[in-house]
Amino acid sequence: MRWIAVAGFVMTAWGTSALAAPPATLAISTDNDLFSPTSTDRDFTAGLAVTYSSRSAPAWGSMASAALTGLDGLLATDLAVKPLAYSLELGAYGFSPEKIEAANIQFDDRPYSSLVYASISHSYQRPESRDGWTTSLTLGALGLNLFEAGQNAIHPIVGSDTAEGWDHQVADGGEPTLRYSAAYHHYLGYAPDSQFKLTGYGSVGYLTEAGIALVFREGLISSPDNRFNPELSTYGERGPAL
């Protein structure tokens, strides 16, 4: 079981009128095995992300957004419209075996690995429908020493062992990587207090996968449809959150 600590704050941009400037959010999130009861480093050990979301593409992310828009247009004609929401995320996360004090390769356990990334995401809604798409393009690097340095700086402070096996991490020394992902959300039932949808999703790149999910929520629903995507939950690249 993993506990997630999330700190965030909302920044609302105001121009000459409230209607002229759409809202934006800036969120900082972290997930660390230190917050779990067992505090084991095995598998996912920690992650940190800073995510900016807005209803308009940020000027400093316009090139990445344009690249994603081009890929989206190749996927479906539905995506030849302006996105409903944009998101830009910077983050890093890492994985390690259970016996981090061992410096040798552990052939019976998962290898060390880490990813430092920047991800741009779009959320679309079909005209006259609640159905829509969520897409993202991630550029990053595997095997950098950044995660090793962070982990071994924190562990002595909290009384944990130093991770000795990072020299054997996947793509040690650095290797560029990317990932494009897309998901289509089809609402099978909708009411003010309940939602039921079918999602088909897939990605190609450093993580290549495909899947189908049924998603249901009921209660006092206040968040927009495009914000509720638990079926797409990953270690990073969380997507638009407006």
N, C-alpha and C positions, 0 to 999 in steps of 0.2 A: 504493500500500500504506500502510496506516495502522497505527501502533503505538498501543496503548492502555495507559496507566498507571493502575493501579487500586490504591487503598489502602483497606483495610477492616479492621474488627475486629468481633469477635463479643461481644455482651453477653448473658449468660444471667441471667435474673431468678430469684432464689431466694426462696421464701416459707417457710412452715413446713415444706414438704417439696419435694423436687425435682419431684414429680409435680403439685404444686399450681400451679406457675408455669411456663408454657410458655416456650420459648426465644425470643429476639428477636435480630435482627442490625441493625447500623448500618453502612452502607457509604458510602464517599466515592469517587467515580470521576471521572476526567478523561480527555478525549481532545483532543489538540492537534496541529496540523500541525507544531509545533516538534519533535515526536518522530519525524517521518517523514524519510526520507533527502533528499527534495527541499525540505521546509519551505515549500511553496507554500500561500498562503492561499485558493486557488481552491476553490470549492464549500464543503464543510464545513470550517470553520476551527478551531473549538474548542467544547468543551462541558464542563460541570461539573454534577454531581448529587450530592445527599445522599439516601440511601434508607434508610428504616426498615421492616423487615419483621417480622411477628409472626404467631403463630397465633391471636391475639385482636385485635380492633379497638382501636387506641389511643384513649383517652378524648379526646385533643385532635384526633382525626380522625373522631370518631363521626358528625358531621353529614354530612361528605363521604361516608363509608362508607354511611350510610343513603340518601343520594341515589343512589349507585351501585347499592345493593341494589334500590331501586325500579325503576331502569332494567333491571337484570338480570331482575327478575321479569316484566317485559313481554316480554322476549326469549324465554324458555323456562321451562317448568314445572320443569325440572331445577334451575333457579337459585333455587327457593323454599326452599332449605336454607341452613344456616350455611356460610359459606366455610371452606375448609381453611386458607387463609393470606391475610393482608392485607399491603398495602404502601403506604406513603406516601412520595412522592418530591418533592423541591424541586430545581429545576435551571434551567439556561439553556444555550442553544447558538445559534450563529450561522453564517451563510454569507456569503461575499463573492466578488467577481470576482477574476480573476488580477491585474489591474493596480490594486492598492489605492492606489498613489500618485496616480492620476488622480482629480480632484475632479468631473469631469463624468459624466453617465450613459453607461454602456458598453452600447450597444444590441446588440452582438454577444456579450455574455457574460451570465451570470446576475446578478440584482440582489443588493444587500445585503439581508439579512433576519436577524431574530433573534426568539427566543421565550424568555420567562421564564415558568415554569409551576409548577404544583403538580398532582400526579397521585395518585389513589387507585386501587389495583388489588385485585382479588379473584381467588382461585384456588379452583375447586370440583372435587370428585370425586363421580361418580355412585355411589350405593349399590351395593355388591357388584360393582364394576367399576373398572378403572383409567382409563376414559375420564373426561373432565371438561372444564371451561371455564376460560378466563382472560379476565377483563374489566377494563377500566380507564376512568376518567373523568378527563379533564385539563382544567383551567381555567388560562388564561394570558393573556398580553398580547404582541402583536406590536409591533415598532417602537419599543420603549423605548430610551433612551440608555444603559442599563446595560451592554450588551455593547460598545458603541462605547468607553465609558470604560475598560472592562477591557482591551480589545485595545490601545488606544493608550497605556495605562499600561505594558503589558508590552513592547511592540515596541521602544521606545527602549533598554530594559534589555538586550535580546538582540540589538540591532543591526539590527532589521528596520524597514522603512519604516512611516511613519504612514499609517493608512487614512484617506483624505481624502474618501471618497464616501458616508459614512453618512447625509448629509442626504437621500440619494435612496433610502434603504431602504424596503422594503415597509411600508406603514402607519406612516410616520414620525411620531413624536409619541405613538404608543400607540393600540392598538385591542384591545379584549377579544376573546378567542376561546376555543373549547372543542373537545373531541374525545371521542367515545365509541367504544371499540373492543371487540371480542369475538372469541374464537377457540375452536373446539371441537376437542379432541384425541381421536382414535379410534385405539386401539392395535390394529394388525393382527397383531402377533406380539410375544411377551414371554418372556424368559428371564432368569435372574440376571445373565448376562453380555452380553445383547443386547436391544435394543428397536427396534421398527419401528412408526411411527405415521403417520397421515394427519391433517393439520390443515387445517381450513377457517377463514378469518379475514376480517374486514372492519372498516371504521371509517367514521364520518361526522363531519364537522367541518372543521377547518383542513386535515386530510389525509383525503380520502375515497378508499377503495380496497377491493378484495376480491381474495382469492387462495386457492390451494390449494397445500399443500406436503407432500412426503414426507420424513420425517425418520428417520434410522437412526443408532444408536450401538452400539458394541461394545467390550468390555473390562471392566475392573474398575469397575463402576458403584456409586458410593456416594451420589450425590445423589438426592433424591426426584424422581419423575416430573415434577411440576409445575415443577421448577426448570430443566429442560432444554427450552428453547424457542428454539433459534437461529433458527427461521423467523420469529419475531416480533421479531428484533433491530432496534432503531431507534436514533436518536441519543439518545433519552431514554425515559422511561416504561417502564422495564425490567420492572416487575411483581414479584410475590412471589418471594422468593429463599430460601425455607426448604425 
